[in-house]
Amino acid sequence: MPSLSALVFLGLAALTLGSAGFVAFSRNIIHSALALLGTFLGIAGLYVTLSADFLAATQVLVYVGGTLVLILFAVMLTSRIAEMKVSNPRGRPVVAFVLVTAVLLVLGRVATRTPWPAEARPAMPSTAKLGHAFLGEYLLPFELGSIVLLGAMIGAVVLARRAVRRAGEKE
Amino acid sequence: MEEIGLIHYLSVAAALFGLGLFTVMTRKNAVGILLGVELILNAAALNFVAFEHFVAGGVSGQVFTVFIIVLAASEAAIALAIVLQVYRNHRSIMADQLTSLKN
């Protein structure tokens, strides 16, 4: 009888990989984008099992609440969804399959051959430690991250707006 | 059933990475390619947290994952703004039809 934590892990892994497979293989870009929701939620659950509670909340807030909505907006603004056949075409699946298989072989070999000094740690909340790390050791990267976000926000607005023409101005 | 260990998380992350790579390589829709990139970034973030929990200790892995999330969010915003502009100019976001720079 598998333990409860093993069952939870298996469920979350199945949710993550099942949705990711849907993202990769669905013929409809809307379905792909919506399936990404399952992947993000599964990853958030896996973060909880790794005692990264703050990350799980951030994952749900930023990815599900922000990135996914943004992606859905872009899909609906750009795709002619009615033509479902052409909304998400694929090409070169054989080349991609060979490359993915090769990469997975290398990854699997490295992961199984390397003697990781792994030890099981008890699950405990880590948000306080994370906050201390951000305001101490990682203060400069933290502030740089906020500058990057500000720059990206301004850049996205500048890129996405239509050109404004004043009356009488030439093209 | 044995205890869930590092190798299980690494397997999930590797499979996620493989699916993301497959998505990036086969999709022609620019938004579809972006979905694949998100999968790859999530796989990398999951690896960071798993290694931190099982091997390194401390919170450095979670710090890196927070930065991955920050960069992924800004990358998605910029990329989707570019996709919108490309759609306005070309009426298509299929990566194989955007060849105006060719020749």
Interface residues (C-beta under 8 A of the other chain):
Chain A: M1 P2 S3 S5 A6 F9 A13 T16 L17 A20 G21 V23 A24 I29 S32 A33 L36 T39 F40 I43 L46 Y47 T49 L50 S51 A52 F54 L55 T58 Q59 V62 Y63 G66 T67 L70 I71 F73 A74 V75 L77 T78 S79 S87 N88 P89 R90 G91 R92 P93 V95 A96 F97 L99 V100 V103 L104 L107 G108 A111 T112 W116 P117 A118 E119 A120 R121 S126 K129 L130 A133 F134 Y138 P141 G145 V148 L149 G151 A152 M153 G155 A156 V157 L159 A160 R162
Chain B: M1 E3 I4 G5 L6 I7 H8 Y9 L10 S11 V12 A14 A15 L16 F17 G18 L19 G20 L21 F22 T23 M25 T26 R27 K28 N29 V31 G32 L34 L35 G36 E38 L39 N42 A45 L46 V49 A50 E52 H53 F54 V55 G57 G58 V59 S60 Q62 V63 T65 V66 F67 I69 V70 L71 A72 A73 S74 E75 A76 A77 I78 L80 A81 I82 V83 L84 Q85 Y87 R88 I93 M94 D96
